[in-house]
Amino acid sequence: MNTQNDLIEYLLRLGDNALIQGQRLCEWCGHAPAIEEELGLMNVGLDLVGQSRNWLEYAAQLMDDGRDADALAFHRDERSYRNLLLVEQPNGDFAVTMAKQFLFDTWYFHVLVGLSSSTDSRVAGIAAKALKEVTYHLRRSGEWVERLGDGTDESHRRMAAAVTQVWRFTVELITADDVEQRLFEAGVISNPAEIAAAWQSKVAGIFANATLDMPSPASHFYLNGRRGLHTEHLGSLLAEMQYLQRAYPDATW
């Protein structure tokens, strides 16, 4: 594969990650434990949707097949999505949501730090803008993991259970595939091994502050979101997210 094809694949991954994580957060609308947290979750979700549009617009431009960001978001099926398995998992309770958010934020933050120095100027520009928002996202989610983990017996129990529930999906955060290795060699992204090490260090530090045990690194299993092999949860999420656009494909505002 040439570098442009690899870049398209990687842009789809970034766009799909932000879109699906944003969609999950927006599911909390009307259900959050406090009005302040509802506003916070919605703001983070909308930030991610905006970032997704930027990544998908660039992917659509490179693909040059008549599709735009909206078409990529609303007219692909689950096997065509390239998001991490972690972000498609159900919200669960507030502890599960914040555990997922923190694990994703930590990885995404370090990815964006590297992409901000990309040899591709458009990638670097999108990443630099997104990094400002994700820096806040990470601070917020990390504080919640610490607050719940080192809080009451009940909040600690729930956060520990949340980490156990979602940890196996972190394997994709610490392993790279051939696409990422080739893009690293081309100077488009930073070293995936360094990103994985930075992710593990940050997570271990927050978990220590939260009095949570750091699990052993997750191991591979048969699913792989980067190859379109998803859990059953993505299909139901897309069915809801894509319903209007698929039911009325020619509708305009």
C-alpha positions in Angstrom: 0.0 0.0 0.0 1.2 3.6 -0.6 1.3 6.3 2.0 -1.9 8.0 0.8 -3.9 4.8 1.2 -2.4 4.2 4.7 -3.2 7.9 5.6 -6.9 7.4 4.5 -7.1 4.3 6.6 -5.6 6.2 9.6 -7.9 9.2 9.1 -10.9 7.0 9.1 -9.8 5.5 12.4 -9.3 8.9 14.0 -12.6 10.1 12.7 -14.5 7.0 13.7 -13.0 7.0 17.2 -14.1 10.6 17.9 -17.5 10.1 16.3 -18.4 6.9 18.2 -17.1 8.2 21.5 -19.0 11.4 21.0 -22.2 9.5 20.2 -21.9 7.5 23.4 -21.4 10.6 25.5 -24.4 12.3 23.9 -26.5 9.3 25.0 -26.2 10.7 28.5 -28.4 13.6 27.6 -31.2 13.7 30.1 -29.7 10.8 32.2 -26.6 12.2 33.8 -26.3 12.2 37.7 -26.2 16.0 37.9 -26.9 18.9 35.6 -23.3 20.1 35.7 -22.1 16.6 34.5 -24.7 16.5 31.8 -23.4 19.7 30.4 -19.9 18.5 30.7 -20.5 15.2 29.0 -22.4 17.0 26.2 -19.6 19.5 25.7 -17.0 16.7 25.4 -19.2 14.8 23.1 -19.7 17.8 20.8 -16.0 18.5 20.8 -15.3 15.0 19.6 -18.0 15.1 16.9 -16.4 18.3 15.6 -13.0 16.7 15.6 -14.5 13.7 13.7 -15.8 16.0 11.0 -12.3 17.4 10.5 -10.7 13.9 10.2 -13.4 12.5 8.0 -13.4 15.6 5.7 -9.7 15.1 5.0 -10.3 11.4 4.4 -13.1 12.1 2.0 -10.9 14.6 0.1 -8.1 12.0 -0.3 -10.6 9.3 -1.3 -12.1 11.6 -4.0 -15.0 9.2 -4.7 -17.9 11.7 -4.3 -18.5 11.1 -0.6 -18.1 13.8 2.1 -17.8 13.6 5.9 -21.5 13.1 6.3 -21.6 10.2 3.9 -18.7 8.6 5.6 -20.5 9.0 9.0 -24.0 8.0 8.0 -23.8 5.6 5.1 -21.1 3.1 6.1 -22.1 -0.2 7.8 -20.3 -1.5 10.9 -17.8 -3.6 9.0 -16.5 -0.4 7.3 -16.0 1.4 10.6 -12.5 1.5 12.0 -13.0 2.7 15.5 -11.5 1.2 18.7 -13.5 -1.5 20.4 -13.3 0.5 23.6 -15.3 3.5 22.4 -18.3 1.4 21.1 -18.9 -0.3 24.5 -22.1 0.7 26.3 -22.0 3.6 28.7 -22.9 1.5 31.8 -23.0 3.5 34.9 -21.1 6.8 35.4 -18.0 5.0 36.6 -17.9 2.9 33.4 -18.4 6.0 31.3 -15.5 7.8 33.0 -13.2 4.8 33.0 -13.7 4.5 29.2 -13.3 8.2 28.7 -10.1 8.4 30.7 -8.5 5.4 29.0 -9.5 6.8 25.6 -8.5 10.4 26.5 -5.0 9.3 27.6 -4.4 7.5 24.4 -5.9 10.2 22.1 -4.0 12.9 23.9 -0.6 11.3 23.2 -1.6 10.5 19.7 -2.4 14.2 19.1 0.8 15.4 20.7 2.7 13.3 18.1 0.4 14.3 15.2 0.9 18.0 15.9 4.4 17.5 14.5 3.3 15.5 11.5 5.0 16.0 8.2 1.5 16.3 6.8 0.6 19.9 7.4 -3.2 19.3 7.4 -2.9 16.5 9.9 -0.7 18.6 12.1 -3.2 21.5 12.0 -6.2 19.4 12.9 -4.3 17.7 15.6 -3.0 20.9 17.2 -6.6 22.3 17.3 -8.0 19.1 18.8 -5.2 18.8 21.3 -6.4 22.0 23.1 -9.8 20.4 23.7 -8.5 16.9 24.5 -6.1 18.3 27.1 -9.2 19.5 29.0 -11.0 16.2 28.4 -8.1 14.2 29.9 -7.8 16.4 32.9 -11.5 16.1 33.6 -11.8 12.3 33.1 -8.6 11.7 35.1 -10.0 13.7 38.0 -13.2 11.7 38.0 -11.2 8.4 38.1 -9.3 9.7 41.1 -12.4 11.1 42.8 -14.4 7.9 42.4 -11.5 5.5 43.0 -10.3 7.3 46.2 -13.8 8.2 47.4 -16.3 6.2 49.3 -16.3 2.4 49.5 -19.1 2.3 47.0 -17.5 4.7 44.5 -14.2 2.7 44.8 -16.0 -0.6 44.2 -17.8 0.8 41.1 -14.7 2.3 39.6 -12.7 -0.9 40.2 -15.5 -2.9 38.6 -15.6 -0.5 35.6 -11.9 -0.9 35.0 -12.2 -4.6 35.1 -15.1 -4.5 32.7 -13.4 -2.4 29.9 -9.8 -3.3 30.4 -9.5 -6.0 27.8 -10.4 -3.5 25.1 -7.3 -1.5 25.8 -5.2 -4.0 23.8 -5.7 -1.8 20.7 -4.3 1.2 22.5 -0.9 -0.4 23.1 -0.4 -2.4 19.9 0.3 -1.1 16.4 -0.4 -2.7 13.0 1.4 -2.4 9.7 -0.5 0.8 8.7 0.7 2.6 11.7 4.3 1.4 11.4 4.5 2.5 7.8 3.0 5.9 8.6 5.6 6.3 11.4 8.4 5.5 9.0 7.0 8.1 6.6 7.0 10.7 9.4 3.2 11.2 9.4 2.6 9.9 12.9 4.9 9.4 15.9 6.3 6.1 17.2 3.4 3.9 18.3 5.6 2.2 20.9 6.3 5.6 22.5 2.6 6.4 22.6 1.8 3.0 24.2 4.5 3.6 26.9 3.2 7.1 27.6 -0.3 5.8 27.9 0.7 3.1 30.3 2.7 5.6 32.4 -0.2 8.1 32.7 -2.8 5.4 33.4 -0.6 3.9 36.1 -0.1 7.3 37.8 -3.8 8.1 37.9 -4.7 4.6 39.1 -2.1 5.0 41.9 -3.7 8.2 43.0 -7.2 6.6 42.8 -6.0 3.6 44.9 -6.8 1.3 42.0 -4.8 -1.7 41.0 -3.0 -1.5 37.6 -4.1 -4.6 35.6 -1.7 -6.6 33.5 -1.5 -5.5 29.9 -4.5 -6.7 27.9 -3.9 -9.5 25.4 -5.2 -10.0 21.9 -8.5 -11.7 21.2 -10.4 -12.4 18.0 -12.0 -9.0 17.5 -10.2 -6.0 16.0 -12.0 -2.7 15.4 -9.3 -1.4 13.1 -10.1 -4.3 10.7 -13.9 -3.8 11.0 -14.3 -6.7 13.4 -16.5 -5.2 16.1 -18.6 -6.2 19.1 -22.4 -6.5 18.8 -22.7 -3.0 20.4 -21.6 -1.0 17.3 -24.4 -2.2 15.1 -27.1 -1.0 17.5 -25.4 2.3 18.0 -25.1 2.9 14.2 -28.8 1.9 13.7 -29.8 4.7 16.0 -27.2 7.2 14.9 -27.8 6.7 11.1 -31.6 6.2 11.1 -32.7 9.6 9.9 -30.1 9.9 7.1 -30.8 6.4 5.8 -34.6 6.8 6.0 -34.5 10.2 4.2 -31.3 10.1 2.2 -32.3 13.2 0.0 -33.5 15.4 2.9 -31.9 18.8 3.3 -32.2 21.5 6.0 
